[in-house]
Amino acid sequence: MSKAMRQQTYNFEALHDKGLADHFLNAGNHLNDEAEVLGSAIRCIMLCGDNLSNKEVILQLIHALEITHEPEACDVIRNTLEIVVGFTRDDI
């Protein structure tokens, strides 16, 4: 296992939402680009010292969409955001 893959695995395992983590850990090559985007979002949140919640991941991905100008990159970020939102339960 490469160092980058071990780092991503560690980041996904840091998620409180184990369903979301498992989804990306078991996706194989199907979600490589999205996994990279999610891993980057997780690293940013952890480096800032914020709570690693789905809400923070969603906010980080929205921020990434706001500052990204390449259409292909926006598509990957948007798809990652849709996956995270799909795994996020509504507040009760």
Helices and strands as residue ranges (DSSP letters): H 3-13, H 18-25, G 28-31, H 32-48, H 54-67, H 71-87
